[in-house]
Amino acid sequence: MAHYRTQFLALDALLHSHRDYWQCQPFVSTPPWANDVAFLDEVGDDAIADAQANDDALLELFHRHFPTLCNDISRLTDIAKFEPAQTTPAPRFVPGRKWQQIERFALALSPLYQPTLEWCCGKGHLSRYLYQLSQREARGLEIDTALIEAGNQLAQQELKPVRLKKVDVLDASARSEIAPDDHVVALHACGGLHRKLLTDATQQRAQRISYSPCCYHKFQVDFRPLSTLAQNSALTLQLADLRTAVRQNTTAGRAERQRHQQQQCWRLGFDALQRELRHSDTYLPTPPVPTKALKGNFSDYCKLLAAHKGLTLPPGLDFAGYEKRGTERYHSVSRQELMRALFRRPLELWLLLDQVLHLQEFGYCCTVRRFCPPHMTPRNLLIDAHLA
């Protein structure tokens, strides 16, 4: 188990020595290393989108200019893959990609010996499949009443003894739901939700804990490492850094990517406008806007944001000019963001290994695997911990 400690320390050193590259926000201001990635100006938008979505394409894009760094990242983020012997078609009530994630996650946990308790279970699709595999009691905790009712109805229809219960897992009382002989599982519990699972399950001495972390920044007001080794690290992480670890979408379609690009171009166009209006060359955070706002025109978009920020737009503004400036800046920003993205998997693995080391401190034997390929979900890392 010492190899996880060694891997963590190597990732920690890599992230710390290159922190200027990823602890920055090109969207807010041009980073001092912008010239280092000037070669990306000649790369087409489709190749940039592929690199944003795919870690292998990202490393290939940077390898010629940063060979040592890319080789180090590739080596340090190499995690064993799980390949199921066979798979089955999705049930009619579970979306195809979601079913692929559920099935591979569950099969990666075989053999199953204990009753399972699913954390943040939704409709309990995973719980019902775990029962199907193990024929052992399966329970689920969920806060959404509608999801609980739908999930319990599905369990009744399938004649499976799976019961979902309304519980806010962030509440202190959730800990009492965990029994020592439980196998606690969670597929894509976000941020504070999976950290609460981890702390509650270890304190209750659950026999087995298996989960796939997701969206490390959510349901948290700040970040504090869990393991002693991470707490002694020279790295200081903010929630914005945790977002960097999950800035990847391999499942977005072309239309969704185009909407995102338009929104970014318009935000940058408004940014150029607000800097001149305020006579301040500083970024002004803006609230999210409804998707329907992107169906109008750029001038209406600017008026909406200006109203939110209490800015008065003078008559006769050259909205077309600002829109063009936003599009031009997006070309640069999207490429500079790829340098940050180069460190997203090392940062994600740093966060995950912090949890593995914490589990080891509590006497658990751990394995980490990729339970599915990234085109099914980029959040494909599984921690499987057994109480020694």
C-alpha positions as a printed Julia matrix, in Angstrom:
388×3 Matrix{Float64}:
   0.0     0.0     0.0
   3.06    2.23    0.24
   2.91    2.87   -3.5
  -0.06    5.21   -3.0
   2.03    7.25   -0.61
   4.89    7.36   -3.11
   2.52    8.29   -5.93
   0.95   11.05   -3.85
   4.3    12.57   -2.96
   5.38   12.59   -6.61
   2.11   14.23   -7.68
   2.44   16.73   -4.85
   5.93   17.7    -6.02
   4.83   18.02   -9.65
   1.8    20.18   -8.8
   3.76   22.39   -6.44
   6.63   23.02   -8.86
   4.22   23.88  -11.7
   1.56   25.7    -9.67
   1.92   28.94  -11.64
   0.52   27.11  -14.66
  -2.69   25.85  -13.04
  -3.38   28.16  -10.07
  -4.46   31.0   -12.31
  -7.5    32.15  -14.27
  -6.8    33.13  -17.9
 -10.44   34.2   -18.17
  -9.78   36.91  -15.59
  -6.37   38.11  -16.8
  -3.66   37.1   -19.23
  -1.24   34.74  -17.41
   2.49   35.57  -17.39
   3.23   32.32  -19.24
   0.92   33.08  -22.18
   3.84   33.07  -24.63
   4.68   29.51  -23.56
   1.5    28.3   -25.26
   1.57   30.65  -28.26
   2.05   27.56  -30.45
  -1.6    26.71  -29.77
  -2.71   29.76  -31.78
  -2.11   27.68  -34.91
  -4.25   24.78  -33.66
  -7.81   24.57  -34.98
 -10.9    24.83  -32.8
 -11.89   21.17  -33.31
  -8.49   19.97  -32.08
  -8.74   22.34  -29.1
 -12.18   20.89  -28.27
 -10.83   17.34  -28.54
  -7.97   18.17  -26.17
 -10.36   19.76  -23.71
 -12.46   16.59  -23.66
  -9.75   13.92  -23.85
  -6.66   13.61  -21.68
  -4.74   11.56  -24.25
  -5.36   14.18  -26.94
  -4.36   16.89  -24.47
  -1.04   15.23  -23.66
  -0.34   14.61  -27.33
  -0.97   18.27  -28.13
   1.55   19.44  -25.51
   4.12   16.68  -25.78
   6.29   18.27  -28.47
   6.78   21.46  -26.43
   6.69   19.97  -22.9
   7.95   16.37  -23.32
   9.29   15.82  -19.79
   6.22   17.28  -18.12
   3.83   15.24  -20.3
   5.76   12.03  -19.68
   5.68   12.67  -15.92
   1.93   13.35  -15.97
   1.25   10.25  -18.05
   3.31    8.06  -15.71
   1.93    9.48  -12.46
  -1.73    9.3   -13.52
  -1.6     5.76  -14.9
  -4.29    3.82  -13.01
  -5.23    0.18  -13.53
  -8.28   -0.34  -15.73
 -11.21   -2.6   -14.95
 -12.57   -4.52  -17.94
 -15.84   -6.46  -17.38
 -16.1    -9.93  -18.88
 -19.46   -9.03  -20.41
 -22.07   -6.28  -20.29
 -25.84   -6.13  -20.76
 -28.21   -3.66  -22.49
 -29.63   -0.86  -20.38
 -33.06   -1.38  -18.77
 -35.73    0.75  -20.41
 -35.96    3.12  -17.42
 -32.22    3.88  -17.17
 -30.42    6.09  -19.75
 -27.8     4.17  -21.72
 -24.67    6.01  -20.58
 -25.87    6.06  -16.97
 -26.44    2.31  -17.12
 -22.93    1.74  -18.47
 -21.52    3.61  -15.48
 -23.73    1.73  -13.0
 -22.99   -1.68  -14.47
 -19.23   -1.27  -14.66
 -19.03    0.3   -11.2
 -20.99   -2.61   -9.7
 -19.1    -5.32  -11.57
 -15.8    -3.77  -10.47
 -16.88   -4.46   -6.86
 -17.49   -8.19   -7.35
 -17.54  -10.4    -5.42
 -20.1    -8.88   -3.06
 -20.58  -10.41    0.38
 -22.2    -7.8     2.6
 -25.45   -5.84    2.67
 -25.02   -2.59    0.74
 -25.92    0.93    1.75
 -25.99    3.39   -1.15
 -25.19    7.02   -0.31
 -27.12    9.62   -2.37
 -28.92    6.84   -4.2
 -31.31    8.76   -6.46
 -33.87    6.22   -7.71
 -31.73    3.35   -6.46
 -30.75    1.92   -9.87
 -27.34    0.94   -8.49
 -28.84   -0.57   -5.33
 -31.2    -2.79   -7.3
 -28.37   -3.98   -9.53
 -26.14   -4.7    -6.53
 -28.94   -6.81   -5.06
 -29.27   -8.62   -8.38
 -25.56   -9.46   -8.27
 -25.3   -10.4    -4.59
 -28.81  -11.4    -3.46
 -28.06   -9.48   -0.27
 -29.99   -6.68    1.4
 -29.65   -3.3    -0.31
 -30.64    0.06    1.17
 -30.38    3.59   -0.13
 -30.27    7.07    1.39
 -31.62   10.03   -0.59
 -32.95   13.51    0.2
 -35.33   13.9    -2.77
 -38.78   12.54   -1.92
 -39.85   12.15   -5.56
 -36.77   10.08   -6.38
 -37.34    7.9    -3.31
 -40.95    7.2    -4.24
 -40.03    6.39   -7.84
 -37.18    4.13   -6.74
 -39.28    2.2    -4.22
 -41.95    1.69   -6.88
 -39.36    0.29   -9.3
 -38.09   -2.07   -6.58
 -41.64   -3.31   -5.96
 -42.26   -3.83   -9.67
 -39.06   -5.87   -9.95
 -39.83   -7.78   -6.72
 -36.49   -6.77   -5.23
 -36.14   -6.17   -1.46
 -34.48   -2.79   -1.94
 -35.69    0.09    0.22
 -34.83    3.76   -0.14
 -35.1     6.13    2.82
 -35.3     9.91    3.04
 -32.12   11.1     4.74
 -30.03   14.25    4.41
 -26.58   12.65    4.33
 -24.98   15.96    5.31
 -26.84   15.87    8.61
 -25.07   14.42   11.65
 -27.83   11.84   12.08
 -26.92   10.14    8.79
 -23.99    8.4    10.49
 -26.36    6.2    12.49
 -27.66    4.65    9.25
 -24.3     2.9     8.75
 -23.85   -0.49   10.4
 -20.42   -2.1    10.95
 -21.19   -4.97    8.54
 -22.34   -2.61    5.76
 -20.72   -2.17    2.39
 -21.21    1.58    1.83
 -21.25    2.58   -1.85
 -21.66    5.79   -3.84
 -21.44    6.44   -7.55
 -20.58   10.09   -8.24
 -21.33   11.67   -4.89
 -20.23   15.29   -5.16
 -17.69   17.04   -2.96
 -18.95   17.39    0.58
 -21.3    14.43    0.05
 -18.54   11.9    -0.53
 -16.34   13.46    2.17
 -19.22   13.01    4.64
 -19.57    9.4     3.49
 -15.87    8.88    4.09
 -15.81   10.36    7.58
 -19.08    8.74    8.7
 -18.24    5.3     7.33
 -14.76    5.22    8.83
 -16.02    6.34   12.24
 -18.73    3.64   12.13
 -16.06    1.12   11.08
 -18.01   -0.01    8.01
 -16.55   -3.25    6.72
 -16.19   -1.97    3.14
 -16.38    1.46    1.49
 -16.52    1.82   -2.3
 -17.17    5.09   -4.06
 -16.41    7.24   -7.07
 -15.83   10.91   -6.14
 -17.22   13.69   -8.3
 -17.23   17.51   -8.4
 -14.84   17.94   -5.49
 -15.75   21.61   -5.0
 -19.5    21.17   -4.39
 -21.21   21.17   -0.98
 -18.14   22.7     0.65
 -17.42   26.19    1.95
 -13.65   25.65    2.0
 -11.17   22.82    1.55
  -9.04   21.03    4.1
  -7.08   17.85    3.24
  -8.02   14.71    5.13
  -4.76   12.78    5.37
  -1.77   13.74    7.49
   0.5    13.69    4.45
  -1.72   16.08    2.49
  -2.14   18.36    5.48
   1.64   18.71    5.59
   1.86   19.55    1.88
   3.17   22.93    0.78
   0.18   23.18   -1.57
  -2.72   25.39   -0.54
  -5.89   24.6    -2.45
  -8.97   26.78   -2.82
 -12.37   25.66   -4.11
 -11.47   27.23   -7.48
  -8.55   24.8    -7.69
 -10.88   21.88   -7.0
 -13.01   22.98   -9.95
  -9.92   22.72  -12.15
  -9.8    18.99  -11.39
 -13.18   18.42  -13.06
 -13.02   20.93  -15.93
 -13.67   18.32  -18.56
 -16.74   17.19  -20.46
 -16.27   14.19  -22.7
 -20.01   13.63  -23.12
 -21.1    17.06  -24.44
 -22.51   17.11  -27.98
 -21.57   19.64  -30.64
 -24.64   21.8   -29.95
 -23.8    21.98  -26.23
 -20.19   22.89  -27.0
 -21.33   25.62  -29.38
 -23.63   27.11  -26.71
 -20.77   27.07  -24.23
 -18.45   28.77  -26.7
 -21.02   31.46  -27.48
 -21.55   32.11  -23.79
 -17.82   32.44  -23.19
 -17.36   34.77  -26.15
 -20.21   36.97  -24.96
 -18.93   37.02  -21.36
 -15.52   38.12  -22.61
 -17.13   40.72  -24.86
 -19.04   42.12  -21.9
 -15.82   41.99  -19.86
 -14.12   44.28  -22.39
 -17.12   46.62  -22.2
 -17.32   46.76  -18.4
 -13.57   47.46  -18.03
 -13.94   50.58  -20.18
 -17.17   51.64  -18.52
 -15.68   51.36  -15.04
 -12.29   52.74  -16.09
 -10.79   49.73  -14.32
  -8.8    46.99  -16.02
 -10.09   44.37  -13.59
 -12.46   41.44  -13.99
 -16.04   41.89  -12.75
 -17.69   38.6   -11.72
 -21.11   38.17  -13.29
 -24.0    35.88  -12.3
 -25.09   32.93  -14.44
 -27.71   33.84  -17.0
 -30.58   31.69  -18.3
 -29.88   29.68  -21.45
 -32.65   31.59  -23.21
 -30.53   34.76  -22.9
 -28.17   33.24  -25.48
 -31.01   33.02  -28.0
 -31.25   36.8   -28.2
 -28.53   39.15  -29.38
 -25.32   40.32  -27.77
 -26.62   43.79  -26.93
 -29.55   42.32  -24.95
 -27.11   40.04  -23.15
 -24.95   43.03  -22.15
 -27.98   44.96  -20.94
 -29.02   42.01  -18.79
 -25.59   41.7   -17.14
 -25.26   45.47  -16.76
 -28.58   45.58  -14.93
 -27.39   42.77  -12.61
 -24.22   44.72  -11.79
 -25.85   48.16  -11.53
 -24.02   49.56  -14.59
 -25.5    52.2   -16.87
 -24.86   51.62  -20.56
 -24.52   54.89  -22.5
 -26.24   55.22  -25.87
 -24.37   54.57  -29.09
 -22.21   51.7   -27.85
 -20.47   49.64  -30.54
 -21.87   46.28  -29.45
 -20.64   44.57  -32.62
 -17.1    45.73  -31.84
 -17.22   44.42  -28.28
 -18.68   41.13  -29.48
 -15.79   40.78  -31.94
 -13.27   41.51  -29.18
 -14.86   38.83  -27.04
 -14.58   36.27  -29.84
 -10.94   37.17  -30.44
 -10.09   36.91  -26.76
 -11.88   33.59  -26.49
  -9.47   32.22  -29.1
  -6.58   33.01  -26.75
  -8.29   32.15  -23.46
  -9.51   28.73  -24.64
  -5.94   27.83  -25.54
  -4.45   29.17  -22.32
  -7.03   27.16  -20.39
  -5.59   24.0   -21.91
  -2.37   24.59  -20.0
  -4.42   24.52  -16.79
  -6.28   21.47  -18.07
  -2.97   19.62  -18.45
  -2.91   19.42  -14.63
  -6.55   18.45  -14.08
  -5.92   14.69  -13.84
  -2.85   15.06  -11.56
  -4.89   17.38   -9.33
  -7.87   15.01   -9.3
  -5.62   12.11   -8.39
  -3.96   14.2    -5.65
  -7.4    14.8    -4.14
  -8.39   11.17   -4.48
  -5.15    9.81   -3.0
  -5.56   12.18   -0.06
  -8.74   10.22    0.69
  -7.01    6.88    0.13
  -4.25    7.83    2.58
  -6.91    8.93    5.07
  -8.61    5.54    4.76
  -5.29    3.79    5.32
  -4.8     5.83    8.48
  -8.09    4.33    9.71
  -6.91    0.78    8.99
  -8.42    0.2     5.55
  -6.72   -1.62    2.69
  -7.41    0.3    -0.53
  -7.3    -0.17   -4.27
  -7.88    2.48   -6.93
  -9.12    1.57  -10.41
 -10.66    3.11  -13.5
 -14.02    1.39  -13.6
 -14.99    2.64  -17.07
 -13.44    4.45  -20.05
 -13.54    8.27  -20.04
 -16.06    8.53  -22.89
 -18.67    7.08  -20.49
 -17.65    9.56  -17.78
 -14.39   11.41  -17.07
 -15.05   10.83  -13.35
 -14.12    7.18  -13.65
 -11.91    6.59  -10.61
 -13.07    4.12   -7.97
 -11.79    3.81   -4.41
 -12.46    0.35   -2.94
 -11.54    0.07    0.74
 -11.74   -3.0     3.0
 -11.32   -2.83    6.75
  -8.18   -4.8     7.56
